[in-house]
Amino acid sequence: MSVAEAYEGAEALQNASTLKSEERRESRTFLGLSMPAVIVILIVVFLPVLWLSSLSFFNAAGELSSENYARIFNSKLYLRTFVVTFQISIAVTVICVLLGYPLCYWLTRMSDRNAAILMVFVLVPFWTSVLVRTYAWLVLLQRNGIINESMMSMGIIDEPLQLAHNLTGSIIGMVHIMLPFLVLPLYATMRSVDTDLVRAAVGLGSSPREAFWRVFFPMSLPGLFAGIVLVLILSLGFFVTPALLGGGRVQMLAQRIESTITVYSNWGAASALGVVLLLLALVMIWLMNRVFGLDKLFMR
């Protein structure tokens, strides 16, 4: 080995060592900058969750027990509540996808100015209280409400439909509230898709439908799955809308937790319900990641 080669090798090792040192220092700097936010998250989010989780392992007498979890899996009432919660959440998510995807695609075909104007109407629900919107739907969907009276006056139906105080009313109200949570991330992703790729596929012989499904749709999946996760997780913990539009006939898990605390003052049982719901939500996200590869989609 010549002197020049030895000198170059030593210089390369020194540069590598310097880069590693800079990388470690940069990591420590980022860690130091993020520590205040991490501490706030630990205090505001994780500590209350851990405290409630610990309560779930104590019975009404204050003794360490698995009674609260055994009651969940042995009680048909609790199991029915879980089934209804997931049924409504999945139904709301599917309807939001069926309504939101065509809407976002239609908006991306417009000019920026027209799309921005129409997006205002999508954002309007965020400016109104959930409680106000729910009561508005209660007025619209009741037996003598605007919807039933309009359909009867047009001869579509002969007698009023039962649209409120049931599962149908709860789903309608929740879809109205949850739809923007799917539209916003999906629209942002669709706007970033290069439409020249779709036109290139058509120019190379693909039909417009084939170009959409093989080029545009796969590139919109990150926004679609982000919206699905948002809508599904938020729907699992919904309280106000099913409580009012369900009329007491629809019991989701948040309502069951509220009644367990206010009526029975059983914090242990309510905490166990919350822990099981949290675990089920995490399992669903994990399964979606395994099936659809969400981590790979979001890293594109």
BELLINKA-V139261 format. One record per pair of residues at least 4 apart in sequence whose ideal C-beta (glycine too) atoms are under 6 Angstrom apart, sorted by the first residue. I is the first residue (numbers start at 0). GAP is how many residues later the second one is. Records with the same first field share a line. If there is no record, write none. Layout:
# BELLINKA-V139261
I = GAP + GAP
This chain:
# BELLINKA-V139261
0 = 4 + 5
33 = 4
39 = 4
40 = 4
41 = 4
42 = 4
51 = 219
52 = 222
54 = 212 + 213 + 216
55 = 12 + 212 + 215 + 216 + 219
56 = 7
57 = 4 + 210
58 = 4 + 6 + 8
65 = 4
67 = 200 + 201 + 204
68 = 203
69 = 4
70 = 4
71 = 6 + 200 + 204
75 = 4
80 = 170 + 172 + 175
84 = 167 + 168
85 = 4
88 = 143 + 146 + 147
90 = 80
91 = 79 + 82 + 83 + 86 + 143
92 = 135 + 138 + 139
94 = 80
95 = 4 + 79 + 82 + 83 + 86 + 135
96 = 4
99 = 79 + 82 + 83
103 = 79 + 82 + 83 + 86
106 = 8
107 = 82 + 83
109 = 4 + 5
121 = 58 + 61
124 = 55
127 = 4 + 5
129 = 110
130 = 109
133 = 39 + 106 + 107 + 110
136 = 4 + 36
137 = 26
138 = 6
139 = 5 + 6 + 7
140 = 4 + 22 + 23 + 28
141 = 22
142 = 5 + 17
145 = 4
147 = 12 + 13
150 = 5 + 6
151 = 5
161 = 4
162 = 5 + 6
163 = 5 + 81
164 = 82
165 = 83
166 = 83
168 = 76
169 = 72 + 75 + 76 + 80
172 = 68 + 72
173 = 4 + 67
174 = 4
177 = 53
179 = 4
180 = 49 + 50
181 = 4 + 45 + 49
182 = 4
184 = 38 + 41 + 42
185 = 37 + 38 + 41
188 = 31 + 33 + 34
189 = 30
192 = 26
196 = 18
197 = 13 + 17 + 18
200 = 5 + 10 + 14
201 = 4 + 9
205 = 4 + 5
209 = 4
210 = 4
211 = 4
212 = 4
219 = 4
220 = 4 + 76
221 = 75 + 76
224 = 69
227 = 4
230 = 4
232 = 48
235 = 45
236 = 17
238 = 4 + 15
240 = 4
241 = 4 + 8 + 10
242 = 12
245 = 4
250 = 4 + 5
252 = 24
256 = 13 + 16
257 = 4
258 = 4
259 = 4 + 6 + 9 + 10
260 = 9
266 = 4
287 = 4
288 = 5
